């Protein structure tokens, strides 16, 4: 293959359309409870140290730690359902970036916090360490 043909192939992927189902994937519901201290500005930090999903390329497990920080308004996350939610990823072939974005969307939908930070810190695979972070801050007062 000459260099010009090789440049033409940059950006193509054998994964095109293989992750398109992720936004519509059925996962366990994240339950919430009423925040009786909604007038207080406080942060809740959580760590999920045994997170596992499946590498969509190799079919092998990807291990990591999920760090979750949020400032609740009306609702707080219920821990057992959050555990079941993240455990459900164990059988899903999903890219690291898609885990963070899908989980962030689901958590935002469940509790509508004033602040949310989701950080995934994956173990080294193939000599590469991956960390993915997404942050949300509300524009509403309070």
Secondary structure, 3 states (H helix, E strand, C coil): CCHHHHHHCCCCCCCCCCCCCHHHCCCCCCCEEECCCCCCCCCEEEEEEEEEEECCCCCCEEEEEEEEEEECCCEEECHHHHHHHHHHHHHCECCHHHHHHHHHHHHHHHHCCCEEEEEEEECCECCECCEEEEEEECCCCC
